[in-house]
Amino acid sequence: MAAGIGFVSLSCEVSPLPRFVAGPRPPSPTAYLTPAIRAYARGLGEAVGGAPLYFMTSAGALVHEDAFRGS
C-alpha cells in the first residue's frame, strides 16, 4: 500500500449486488468513515473486556465488529 493511504474501499464490497439497490453507493464515504468506526469499535471492545460485539447495519443486519464499516 502506498504511503499515506490507510484504508482502501472497493465498490464491489460496498454494494456486492449491482442494480439491486435503488441508488448508487459510492465507496468514498466508506473509505472515509471505516477507519474511524473501526477505531471506535476497537476501543469499545477493549472497554467491555473483550466481549464479542455486534453492530447493526443500516440494512438491519448484525455484523461482528471486525466486519463493520461505514456506509
mmCIF file of the N, C-alpha and C atoms, coordinates in Angstrom:
data_MODEL
# 
_entry.id   MODEL 
# 
loop_
_atom_site.group_PDB 
_atom_site.id 
_atom_site.type_symbol 
_atom_site.label_atom_id 
_atom_site.label_alt_id 
_atom_site.label_comp_id 
_atom_site.label_asym_id 
_atom_site.label_entity_id 
_atom_site.label_seq_id 
_atom_site.pdbx_PDB_ins_code 
_atom_site.Cartn_x 
_atom_site.Cartn_y 
_atom_site.Cartn_z 
_atom_site.occupancy 
_atom_site.B_iso_or_equiv 
_atom_site.pdbx_formal_charge 
_atom_site.auth_seq_id 
_atom_site.auth_comp_id 
_atom_site.auth_asym_id 
_atom_site.auth_atom_id 
_atom_site.pdbx_PDB_model_num 
ATOM 1   N N  . MET A 1 1  ? 0.843   -1.170  0.000  1.00 0.00 ? 1  MET A N  1 
ATOM 2   C CA . MET A 1 1  ? 0.000   0.000   0.000  1.00 0.00 ? 1  MET A CA 1 
ATOM 3   C C  . MET A 1 1  ? 0.893   1.239   0.000  1.00 0.00 ? 1  MET A C  1 
ATOM 4   N N  . ALA A 1 2  ? 0.486   2.228   -0.737 1.00 0.00 ? 2  ALA A N  1 
ATOM 5   C CA . ALA A 1 2  ? 1.271   3.456   -0.856 1.00 0.00 ? 2  ALA A CA 1 
ATOM 6   C C  . ALA A 1 2  ? 1.277   4.222   0.463  1.00 0.00 ? 2  ALA A C  1 
ATOM 7   N N  . ALA A 1 3  ? 2.317   4.974   0.677  1.00 0.00 ? 3  ALA A N  1 
ATOM 8   C CA . ALA A 1 3  ? 2.425   5.771   1.898  1.00 0.00 ? 3  ALA A CA 1 
ATOM 9   C C  . ALA A 1 3  ? 1.303   6.799   1.958  1.00 0.00 ? 3  ALA A C  1 
ATOM 10  N N  . GLY A 1 4  ? 0.708   6.932   3.129  1.00 0.00 ? 4  GLY A N  1 
ATOM 11  C CA . GLY A 1 4  ? -0.346  7.908   3.308  1.00 0.00 ? 4  GLY A CA 1 
ATOM 12  C C  . GLY A 1 4  ? -1.747  7.362   3.099  1.00 0.00 ? 4  GLY A C  1 
ATOM 13  N N  . ILE A 1 5  ? -1.875  6.178   2.515  1.00 0.00 ? 5  ILE A N  1 
ATOM 14  C CA . ILE A 1 5  ? -3.187  5.579   2.301  1.00 0.00 ? 5  ILE A CA 1 
ATOM 15  C C  . ILE A 1 5  ? -3.389  4.537   3.391  1.00 0.00 ? 5  ILE A C  1 
ATOM 16  N N  . GLY A 1 6  ? -4.336  4.809   4.307  1.00 0.00 ? 6  GLY A N  1 
ATOM 17  C CA . GLY A 1 6  ? -4.551  3.912   5.439  1.00 0.00 ? 6  GLY A CA 1 
ATOM 18  C C  . GLY A 1 6  ? -5.640  2.890   5.225  1.00 0.00 ? 6  GLY A C  1 
ATOM 19  N N  . PHE A 1 7  ? -6.552  3.129   4.279  1.00 0.00 ? 7  PHE A N  1 
ATOM 20  C CA . PHE A 1 7  ? -7.667  2.218   4.054  1.00 0.00 ? 7  PHE A CA 1 
ATOM 21  C C  . PHE A 1 7  ? -8.141  2.360   2.620  1.00 0.00 ? 7  PHE A C  1 
ATOM 22  N N  . VAL A 1 8  ? -8.446  1.256   1.987  1.00 0.00 ? 8  VAL A N  1 
ATOM 23  C CA . VAL A 1 8  ? -8.953  1.257   0.618  1.00 0.00 ? 8  VAL A CA 1 
ATOM 24  C C  . VAL A 1 8  ? -10.325 0.599   0.628  1.00 0.00 ? 8  VAL A C  1 
ATOM 25  N N  . SER A 1 9  ? -11.294 1.230   0.006  1.00 0.00 ? 9  SER A N  1 
ATOM 26  C CA . SER A 1 9  ? -12.651 0.697   -0.073 1.00 0.00 ? 9  SER A CA 1 
ATOM 27  C C  . SER A 1 9  ? -12.966 0.347   -1.516 1.00 0.00 ? 9  SER A C  1 
ATOM 28  N N  . LEU A 1 10 ? -13.419 -0.879  -1.745 1.00 0.00 ? 10 LEU A N  1 
ATOM 29  C CA . LEU A 1 10 ? -13.783 -1.326  -3.081 1.00 0.00 ? 10 LEU A CA 1 
ATOM 30  C C  . LEU A 1 10 ? -15.294 -1.241  -3.257 1.00 0.00 ? 10 LEU A C  1 
ATOM 31  N N  . SER A 1 11 ? -15.734 -0.701  -4.388 1.00 0.00 ? 11 SER A N  1 
ATOM 32  C CA . SER A 1 11 ? -17.174 -0.542  -4.599 1.00 0.00 ? 11 SER A CA 1 
ATOM 33  C C  . SER A 1 11 ? -17.892 -1.885  -4.614 1.00 0.00 ? 11 SER A C  1 
ATOM 34  N N  . CYS A 1 12 ? -17.216 -2.961  -5.040 1.00 0.00 ? 12 CYS A N  1 
ATOM 35  C CA . CYS A 1 12 ? -17.857 -4.274  -5.042 1.00 0.00 ? 12 CYS A CA 1 
ATOM 36  C C  . CYS A 1 12 ? -18.069 -4.802  -3.622 1.00 0.00 ? 12 CYS A C  1 
ATOM 37  N N  . GLU A 1 13 ? -17.321 -4.287  -2.637 1.00 0.00 ? 13 GLU A N  1 
ATOM 38  C CA . GLU A 1 13 ? -17.546 -4.670  -1.245 1.00 0.00 ? 13 GLU A CA 1 
ATOM 39  C C  . GLU A 1 13 ? -18.624 -3.809  -0.599 1.00 0.00 ? 13 GLU A C  1 
ATOM 40  N N  . VAL A 1 14 ? -18.744 -2.577  -1.046 1.00 0.00 ? 14 VAL A N  1 
ATOM 41  C CA . VAL A 1 14 ? -19.753 -1.680  -0.500 1.00 0.00 ? 14 VAL A CA 1 
ATOM 42  C C  . VAL A 1 14 ? -21.141 -2.139  -0.929 1.00 0.00 ? 14 VAL A C  1 
ATOM 43  N N  . SER A 1 15 ? -21.295 -2.488  -2.192 1.00 0.00 ? 15 SER A N  1 
ATOM 44  C CA . SER A 1 15 ? -22.565 -2.953  -2.717 1.00 0.00 ? 15 SER A CA 1 
ATOM 45  C C  . SER A 1 15 ? -22.320 -4.156  -3.624 1.00 0.00 ? 15 SER A C  1 
ATOM 46  N N  . PRO A 1 16 ? -22.283 -5.376  -3.054 1.00 0.00 ? 16 PRO A N  1 
ATOM 47  C CA . PRO A 1 16 ? -21.973 -6.550  -3.859 1.00 0.00 ? 16 PRO A CA 1 
ATOM 48  C C  . PRO A 1 16 ? -23.092 -6.962  -4.814 1.00 0.00 ? 16 PRO A C  1 
ATOM 49  N N  . LEU A 1 17 ? -24.272 -6.366  -4.693 1.00 0.00 ? 17 LEU A N  1 
ATOM 50  C CA . LEU A 1 17 ? -25.391 -6.713  -5.571 1.00 0.00 ? 17 LEU A CA 1 
ATOM 51  C C  . LEU A 1 17 ? -25.671 -5.557  -6.527 1.00 0.00 ? 17 LEU A C  1 
ATOM 52  N N  . PRO A 1 18 ? -24.997 -5.529  -7.684 1.00 0.00 ? 18 PRO A N  1 
ATOM 53  C CA . PRO A 1 18 ? -25.200 -4.408  -8.598 1.00 0.00 ? 18 PRO A CA 1 
ATOM 54  C C  . PRO A 1 18 ? -26.650 -4.340  -9.059 1.00 0.00 ? 18 PRO A C  1 
ATOM 55  N N  . ARG A 1 19 ? -27.153 -3.132  -9.146 1.00 0.00 ? 19 ARG A N  1 
ATOM 56  C CA . ARG A 1 19 ? -28.510 -2.816  -9.600 1.00 0.00 ? 19 ARG A CA 1 
ATOM 57  C C  . ARG A 1 19 ? -29.590 -3.320  -8.647 1.00 0.00 ? 19 ARG A C  1 
ATOM 58  N N  . PHE A 1 20 ? -29.221 -3.824  -7.484 1.00 0.00 ? 20 PHE A N  1 
ATOM 59  C CA . PHE A 1 20 ? -30.204 -4.273  -6.508 1.00 0.00 ? 20 PHE A CA 1 
ATOM 60  C C  . PHE A 1 20 ? -30.659 -3.117  -5.635 1.00 0.00 ? 20 PHE A C  1 
ATOM 61  N N  . VAL A 1 21 ? -29.761 -2.188  -5.348 1.00 0.00 ? 21 VAL A N  1 
ATOM 62  C CA . VAL A 1 21 ? -30.056 -1.027  -4.517 1.00 0.00 ? 21 VAL A CA 1 
ATOM 63  C C  . VAL A 1 21 ? -30.545 0.098   -5.427 1.00 0.00 ? 21 VAL A C  1 
ATOM 64  N N  . ALA A 1 22 ? -31.560 0.823   -4.973 1.00 0.00 ? 22 ALA A N  1 
ATOM 65  C CA . ALA A 1 22 ? -32.155 1.863   -5.812 1.00 0.00 ? 22 ALA A CA 1 
ATOM 66  C C  . ALA A 1 22 ? -31.166 2.955   -6.216 1.00 0.00 ? 22 ALA A C  1 
ATOM 67  N N  . GLY A 1 23 ? -30.320 3.393   -5.306 1.00 0.00 ? 23 GLY A N  1 
ATOM 68  C CA . GLY A 1 23 ? -29.381 4.471   -5.605 1.00 0.00 ? 23 GLY A CA 1 
ATOM 69  C C  . GLY A 1 23 ? -27.945 4.002   -5.549 1.00 0.00 ? 23 GLY A C  1 
ATOM 70  N N  . PRO A 1 24 ? -27.034 4.759   -6.122 1.00 0.00 ? 24 PRO A N  1 
ATOM 71  C CA . PRO A 1 24 ? -25.616 4.369   -6.078 1.00 0.00 ? 24 PRO A CA 1 
ATOM 72  C C  . PRO A 1 24 ? -25.041 4.529   -4.672 1.00 0.00 ? 24 PRO A C  1 
ATOM 73  N N  . ARG A 1 25 ? -24.093 3.683   -4.329 1.00 0.00 ? 25 ARG A N  1 
ATOM 74  C CA . ARG A 1 25 ? -23.410 3.767   -3.040 1.00 0.00 ? 25 ARG A CA 1 
ATOM 75  C C  . ARG A 1 25 ? -21.919 3.882   -3.313 1.00 0.00 ? 25 ARG A C  1 
ATOM 76  N N  . PRO A 1 26 ? -21.431 5.099   -3.472 1.00 0.00 ? 26 PRO A N  1 
ATOM 77  C CA . PRO A 1 26 ? -20.015 5.277   -3.811 1.00 0.00 ? 26 PRO A CA 1 
ATOM 78  C C  . PRO A 1 26 ? -19.106 4.833   -2.670 1.00 0.00 ? 26 PRO A C  1 
ATOM 79  N N  . PRO A 1 27 ? -17.940 4.309   -2.999 1.00 0.00 ? 27 PRO A N  1 
ATOM 80  C CA . PRO A 1 27 ? -17.024 3.817   -1.963 1.00 0.00 ? 27 PRO A CA 1 
ATOM 81  C C  . PRO A 1 27 ? -16.318 4.903   -1.173 1.00 0.00 ? 27 PRO A C  1 
ATOM 82  N N  . SER A 1 28 ? -16.348 6.162   -1.636 1.00 0.00 ? 28 SER A N  1 
ATOM 83  C CA . SER A 1 28 ? -15.591 7.204   -0.930 1.00 0.00 ? 28 SER A CA 1 
ATOM 84  C C  . SER A 1 28 ? -16.086 7.464   0.493  1.00 0.00 ? 28 SER A C  1 
ATOM 85  N N  . PRO A 1 29 ? -17.416 7.506   0.790  1.00 0.00 ? 29 PRO A N  1 
ATOM 86  C CA . PRO A 1 29 ? -17.812 7.668   2.197  1.00 0.00 ? 29 PRO A CA 1 
ATOM 87  C C  . PRO A 1 29 ? -17.373 6.499   3.060  1.00 0.00 ? 29 PRO A C  1 
ATOM 88  N N  . THR A 1 30 ? -17.410 5.303   2.498  1.00 0.00 ? 30 THR A N  1 
ATOM 89  C CA . THR A 1 30 ? -16.969 4.124   3.233  1.00 0.00 ? 30 THR A CA 1 
ATOM 90  C C  . THR A 1 30 ? -15.489 4.222   3.560  1.00 0.00 ? 30 THR A C  1 
ATOM 91  N N  . ALA A 1 31 ? -14.691 4.628   2.590  1.00 0.00 ? 31 ALA A N  1 
ATOM 92  C CA . ALA A 1 31 ? -13.248 4.757   2.812  1.00 0.00 ? 31 ALA A CA 1 
ATOM 93  C C  . ALA A 1 31 ? -12.950 5.833   3.851  1.00 0.00 ? 31 ALA A C  1 
ATOM 94  N N  . TYR A 1 32 ? -13.771 6.862   3.904  1.00 0.00 ? 32 TYR A N  1 
ATOM 95  C CA . TYR A 1 32 ? -13.562 7.948   4.857  1.00 0.00 ? 32 TYR A CA 1 
ATOM 96  C C  . TYR A 1 32 ? -13.990 7.548   6.271  1.00 0.00 ? 32 TYR A C  1 
ATOM 97  N N  . LEU A 1 33 ? -15.127 6.873   6.395  1.00 0.00 ? 33 LEU A N  1 
ATOM 98  C CA . LEU A 1 33 ? -15.696 6.574   7.702  1.00 0.00 ? 33 LEU A CA 1 
ATOM 99  C C  . LEU A 1 33 ? -15.165 5.298   8.358  1.00 0.00 ? 33 LEU A C  1 
ATOM 100 N N  . THR A 1 34 ? -14.824 4.293   7.577  1.00 0.00 ? 34 THR A N  1 
ATOM 101 C CA . THR A 1 34 ? -14.470 2.994   8.139  1.00 0.00 ? 34 THR A CA 1 
ATOM 102 C C  . THR A 1 34 ? -13.307 3.035   9.125  1.00 0.00 ? 34 THR A C  1 
ATOM 103 N N  . PRO A 1 35 ? -12.199 3.709   8.846  1.00 0.00 ? 35 PRO A N  1 
ATOM 104 C CA . PRO A 1 35 ? -11.117 3.730   9.847  1.00 0.00 ? 35 PRO A CA 1 
ATOM 105 C C  . PRO A 1 35 ? -11.558 4.302   11.194 1.00 0.00 ? 35 PRO A C  1 
ATOM 106 N N  . ALA A 1 36 ? -12.356 5.370   11.182 1.00 0.00 ? 36 ALA A N  1 
ATOM 107 C CA . ALA A 1 36 ? -12.823 5.965   12.440 1.00 0.00 ? 36 ALA A CA 1 
ATOM 108 C C  . ALA A 1 36 ? -13.794 5.035   13.156 1.00 0.00 ? 36 ALA A C  1 
ATOM 109 N N  . ILE A 1 37 ? -14.673 4.400   12.416 1.00 0.00 ? 37 ILE A N  1 
ATOM 110 C CA . ILE A 1 37 ? -15.643 3.483   13.017 1.00 0.00 ? 37 ILE A CA 1 
ATOM 111 C C  . ILE A 1 37 ? -14.947 2.261   13.602 1.00 0.00 ? 37 ILE A C  1 
ATOM 112 N N  . ARG A 1 38 ? -13.964 1.727   12.883 1.00 0.00 ? 38 ARG A N  1 
ATOM 113 C CA . ARG A 1 38 ? -13.235 0.556   13.401 1.00 0.00 ? 38 ARG A CA 1 
ATOM 114 C C  . ARG A 1 38 ? -12.431 0.917   14.639 1.00 0.00 ? 38 ARG A C  1 
ATOM 115 N N  . ALA A 1 39 ? -11.872 2.123   14.700 1.00 0.00 ? 39 ALA A N  1 
ATOM 116 C CA . ALA A 1 39 ? -11.136 2.556   15.893 1.00 0.00 ? 39 ALA A CA 1 
ATOM 117 C C  . ALA A 1 39 ? -12.092 2.677   17.074 1.00 0.00 ? 39 ALA A C  1 
ATOM 118 N N  . TYR A 1 40 ? -13.274 3.210   16.830 1.00 0.00 ? 40 TYR A N  1 
ATOM 119 C CA . TYR A 1 40 ? -14.286 3.319   17.884 1.00 0.00 ? 40 TYR A CA 1 
ATOM 120 C C  . TYR A 1 40 ? -14.702 1.930   18.377 1.00 0.00 ? 40 TYR A C  1 
ATOM 121 N N  . ALA A 1 41 ? -14.956 1.015   17.443 1.00 0.00 ? 41 ALA A N  1 
ATOM 122 C CA . ALA A 1 41 ? -15.368 -0.346  17.806 1.00 0.00 ? 41 ALA A CA 1 
ATOM 123 C C  . ALA A 1 41 ? -14.266 -1.062  18.581 1.00 0.00 ? 41 ALA A C  1 
ATOM 124 N N  . ARG A 1 42 ? -13.021 -0.854  18.179 1.00 0.00 ? 42 ARG A N  1 
ATOM 125 C CA . ARG A 1 42 ? -11.894 -1.471  18.882 1.00 0.00 ? 42 ARG A CA 1 
ATOM 126 C C  . ARG A 1 42 ? -11.809 -0.948  20.317 1.00 0.00 ? 42 ARG A C  1 
ATOM 127 N N  . GLY A 1 43 ? -11.959 0.360   20.492 1.00 0.00 ? 43 GLY A N  1 
ATOM 128 C CA . GLY A 1 43 ? -11.931 0.955   21.827 1.00 0.00 ? 43 GLY A CA 1 
ATOM 129 C C  . GLY A 1 43 ? -13.104 0.487   22.672 1.00 0.00 ? 43 GLY A C  1 
ATOM 130 N N  . LEU A 1 44 ? -14.273 0.366   22.069 1.00 0.00 ? 44 LEU A N  1 
ATOM 131 C CA . LEU A 1 44 ? -15.437 -0.127  22.782 1.00 0.00 ? 44 LEU A CA 1 
ATOM 132 C C  . LEU A 1 44 ? -15.239 -1.576  23.200 1.00 0.00 ? 44 LEU A C  1 
ATOM 133 N N  . GLY A 1 45 ? -14.639 -2.372  22.318 1.00 0.00 ? 45 GLY A N  1 
ATOM 134 C CA . GLY A 1 45 ? -14.341 -3.766  22.647 1.00 0.00 ? 45 GLY A CA 1 
ATOM 135 C C  . GLY A 1 45 ? -13.388 -3.887  23.819 1.00 0.00 ? 45 GLY A C  1 
ATOM 136 N N  . GLU A 1 46 ? -12.403 -3.027  23.870 1.00 0.00 ? 46 GLU A N  1 
ATOM 137 C CA . GLU A 1 46 ? -11.472 -3.028  24.999 1.00 0.00 ? 46 GLU A CA 1 
ATOM 138 C C  . GLU A 1 46 ? -12.173 -2.591  26.286 1.00 0.00 ? 46 GLU A C  1 
ATOM 139 N N  . ALA A 1 47 ? -13.112 -1.649  26.176 1.00 0.00 ? 47 ALA A N  1 
ATOM 140 C CA . ALA A 1 47 ? -13.823 -1.149  27.355 1.00 0.00 ? 47 ALA A CA 1 
ATOM 141 C C  . ALA A 1 47 ? -14.738 -2.198  27.978 1.00 0.00 ? 47 ALA A C  1 
ATOM 142 N N  . VAL A 1 48 ? -15.243 -3.113  27.159 1.00 0.00 ? 48 VAL A N  1 
ATOM 143 C CA . VAL A 1 48 ? -16.137 -4.148  27.686 1.00 0.00 ? 48 VAL A CA 1 
ATOM 144 C C  . VAL A 1 48 ? -15.387 -5.449  27.960 1.00 0.00 ? 48 VAL A C  1 
ATOM 145 N N  . GLY A 1 49 ? -14.090 -5.362  28.023 1.00 0.00 ? 49 GLY A N  1 
ATOM 146 C CA . GLY A 1 49 ? -13.277 -6.516  28.408 1.00 0.00 ? 49 GLY A CA 1 
ATOM 147 C C  . GLY A 1 49 ? -13.192 -7.622  27.376 1.00 0.00 ? 49 GLY A C  1 
ATOM 148 N N  . GLY A 1 50 ? -13.299 -7.288  26.102 1.00 0.00 ? 50 GLY A N  1 
ATOM 149 C CA . GLY A 1 50 ? -13.141 -8.283  25.053 1.00 0.00 ? 50 GLY A CA 1 
ATOM 150 C C  . GLY A 1 50 ? -14.393 -9.091  24.754 1.00 0.00 ? 50 GLY A C  1 
ATOM 151 N N  . ALA A 1 51 ? -15.536 -8.687  25.289 1.00 0.00 ? 51 ALA A N  1 
ATOM 152 C CA . ALA A 1 51 ? -16.798 -9.380  24.986 1.00 0.00 ? 51 ALA A CA 1 
ATOM 153 C C  . ALA A 1 51 ? -17.101 -9.222  23.500 1.00 0.00 ? 51 ALA A C  1 
ATOM 154 N N  . PRO A 1 52 ? -17.688 -10.230 22.858 1.00 0.00 ? 52 PRO A N  1 
ATOM 155 C CA . PRO A 1 52 ? -17.989 -10.101 21.430 1.00 0.00 ? 52 PRO A CA 1 
ATOM 156 C C  . PRO A 1 52 ? -18.996 -8.984  21.178 1.00 0.00 ? 52 PRO A C  1 
ATOM 157 N N  . LEU A 1 53 ? -18.686 -8.128  20.216 1.00 0.00 ? 53 LEU A N  1 
ATOM 158 C CA . LEU A 1 53 ? -19.554 -7.008  19.876 1.00 0.00 ? 53 LEU A CA 1 
ATOM 159 C C  . LEU A 1 53 ? -20.118 -7.191  18.478 1.00 0.00 ? 53 LEU A C  1 
ATOM 160 N N  . TYR A 1 54 ? -21.384 -6.899  18.340 1.00 0.00 ? 54 TYR A N  1 
ATOM 161 C CA . TYR A 1 54 ? -22.045 -6.922  17.045 1.00 0.00 ? 54 TYR A CA 1 
ATOM 162 C C  . TYR A 1 54 ? -22.734 -5.583  16.853 1.00 0.00 ? 54 TYR A C  1 
ATOM 163 N N  . PHE A 1 55 ? -22.679 -5.078  15.640 1.00 0.00 ? 55 PHE A N  1 
ATOM 164 C CA . PHE A 1 55 ? -23.293 -3.804  15.303 1.00 0.00 ? 55 PHE A CA 1 
ATOM 165 C C  . PHE A 1 55 ? -24.371 -4.033  14.260 1.00 0.00 ? 55 PHE A C  1 
ATOM 166 N N  . MET A 1 56 ? -25.433 -3.234  14.337 1.00 0.00 ? 56 MET A N  1 
ATOM 167 C CA . MET A 1 56 ? -26.490 -3.325  13.341 1.00 0.00 ? 56 MET A CA 1 
ATOM 168 C C  . MET A 1 56 ? -26.190 -2.356  12.209 1.00 0.00 ? 56 MET A C  1 
ATOM 169 N N  . THR A 1 57 ? -26.247 -2.865  10.996 1.00 0.00 ? 57 THR A N  1 
ATOM 170 C CA . THR A 1 57 ? -26.018 -2.031  9.819  1.00 0.00 ? 57 THR A CA 1 
ATOM 171 C C  . THR A 1 57 ? -27.296 -1.288  9.456  1.00 0.00 ? 57 THR A C  1 
ATOM 172 N N  . SER A 1 58 ? -27.186 -0.358  8.535  1.00 0.00 ? 58 SER A N  1 
ATOM 173 C CA . SER A 1 58 ? -28.366 0.381   8.092  1.00 0.00 ? 58 SER A CA 1 
ATOM 174 C C  . SER A 1 58 ? -29.354 -0.524  7.369  1.00 0.00 ? 58 SER A C  1 
ATOM 175 N N  . ALA A 1 59 ? -28.894 -1.689  6.899  1.00 0.00 ? 59 ALA A N  1 
ATOM 176 C CA . ALA A 1 59 ? -29.776 -2.653  6.240  1.00 0.00 ? 59 ALA A CA 1 
ATOM 177 C C  . ALA A 1 59 ? -30.457 -3.574  7.249  1.00 0.00 ? 59 ALA A C  1 
ATOM 178 N N  . GLY A 1 60 ? -30.100 -3.453  8.528  1.00 0.00 ? 60 GLY A N  1 
ATOM 179 C CA . GLY A 1 60 ? -30.730 -4.259  9.558  1.00 0.00 ? 60 GLY A CA 1 
ATOM 180 C C  . GLY A 1 60 ? -29.995 -5.540  9.917  1.00 0.00 ? 60 GLY A C  1 
ATOM 181 N N  . ALA A 1 61 ? -28.858 -5.790  9.299  1.00 0.00 ? 61 ALA A N  1 
ATOM 182 C CA . ALA A 1 61 ? -28.083 -6.995  9.587  1.00 0.00 ? 61 ALA A CA 1 
ATOM 183 C C  . ALA A 1 61 ? -27.152 -6.754  10.768 1.00 0.00 ? 61 ALA A C  1 
ATOM 184 N N  . LEU A 1 62 ? -26.865 -7.818  11.523 1.00 0.00 ? 62 LEU A N  1 
ATOM 185 C CA . LEU A 1 62 ? -25.880 -7.737  12.599 1.00 0.00 ? 62 LEU A CA 1 
ATOM 186 C C  . LEU A 1 62 ? -24.547 -8.242  12.070 1.00 0.00 ? 62 LEU A C  1 
ATOM 187 N N  . VAL A 1 63 ? -23.500 -7.458  12.298 1.00 0.00 ? 63 VAL A N  1 
ATOM 188 C CA . VAL A 1 63 ? -22.162 -7.857  11.860 1.00 0.00 ? 63 VAL A CA 1 
ATOM 189 C C  . VAL A 1 63 ? -21.201 -7.741  13.035 1.00 0.00 ? 63 VAL A C  1 
ATOM 190 N N  . HIS A 1 64 ? -20.209 -8.612  13.045 1.00 0.00 ? 64 HIS A N  1 
ATOM 191 C CA . HIS A 1 64 ? -19.173 -8.577  14.083 1.00 0.00 ? 64 HIS A CA 1 
ATOM 192 C C  . HIS A 1 64 ? -18.370 -7.298  13.927 1.00 0.00 ? 64 HIS A C  1 
ATOM 193 N N  . GLU A 1 65 ? -17.780 -6.844  15.001 1.00 0.00 ? 65 GLU A N  1 
ATOM 194 C CA . GLU A 1 65 ? -17.047 -5.576  14.986 1.00 0.00 ? 65 GLU A CA 1 
ATOM 195 C C  . GLU A 1 65 ? -15.952 -5.548  13.924 1.00 0.00 ? 65 GLU A C  1 
ATOM 196 N N  . ASP A 1 66 ? -15.357 -6.694  13.584 1.00 0.00 ? 66 ASP A N  1 
ATOM 197 C CA . ASP A 1 66 ? -14.306 -6.726  12.566 1.00 0.00 ? 66 ASP A CA 1 
ATOM 198 C C  . ASP A 1 66 ? -14.838 -6.464  11.162 1.00 0.00 ? 66 ASP A C  1 
ATOM 199 N N  . ALA A 1 67 ? -16.110 -6.763  10.936 1.00 0.00 ? 67 ALA A N  1 
ATOM 200 C CA . ALA A 1 67 ? -16.707 -6.608  9.604  1.00 0.00 ? 67 ALA A CA 1 
ATOM 201 C C  . ALA A 1 67 ? -17.500 -5.313  9.461  1.00 0.00 ? 67 ALA A C  1 
ATOM 202 N N  . PHE A 1 68 ? -17.630 -4.556  10.548 1.00 0.00 ? 68 PHE A N  1 
ATOM 203 C CA . PHE A 1 68 ? -18.429 -3.335  10.499 1.00 0.00 ? 68 PHE A CA 1 
ATOM 204 C C  . PHE A 1 68 ? -17.694 -2.259  9.714  1.00 0.00 ? 68 PHE A C  1 
ATOM 205 N N  . ARG A 1 69 ? -18.406 -1.553  8.869  1.00 0.00 ? 69 ARG A N  1 
ATOM 206 C CA . ARG A 1 69 ? -17.814 -0.491  8.042  1.00 0.00 ? 69 ARG A CA 1 
ATOM 207 C C  . ARG A 1 69 ? -18.786 0.660   7.907  1.00 0.00 ? 69 ARG A C  1 
ATOM 208 N N  . GLY A 1 70 ? -18.260 1.801   7.600  1.00 0.00 ? 70 GLY A N  1 
ATOM 209 C CA . GLY A 1 70 ? -19.103 2.976   7.432  1.00 0.00 ? 70 GLY A CA 1 
ATOM 210 C C  . GLY A 1 70 ? -19.661 3.062   6.026  1.00 0.00 ? 70 GLY A C  1 
ATOM 211 N N  . SER A 1 71 ? -20.947 3.150   5.895  1.00 0.00 ? 71 SER A N  1 
ATOM 212 C CA . SER A 1 71 ? -21.612 3.385   4.603  1.00 0.00 ? 71 SER A CA 1 
ATOM 213 C C  . SER A 1 71 ? -23.085 3.508   4.810  1.00 0.00 ? 71 SER A C  1 
# 
